[in-house]
Amino acid sequence: MNSRKGFATALRELRTSKGLTQEDFSDVSSRTYLSSLERSMKSPTLEKVEELSGVMEVHPATLLVLAYCRAEDVKFKELFLRVAGELKAMNIKT
């Protein structure tokens, strides 16, 4: 699965788990645009990821982490261990 499909899957999964409809995003996005994101026809900007996450009341990183977990078929813990290792290797303090 590629990152666009992973994002589509994650967005739909989070939206439905929160009991939200596509219409619930009308303040930040049209239903048509949201539908195109969920069908992996478009990719959002970082600003749009923030807006969508706000509607779902999750941190934008939550949406992106789930998207990459779905795209790469990796577990949450594996992904975070990789990120932690990469940051440590670059001496970036968190």
Beta strands, then each sheet from edge to edge (+ up, - down):
end
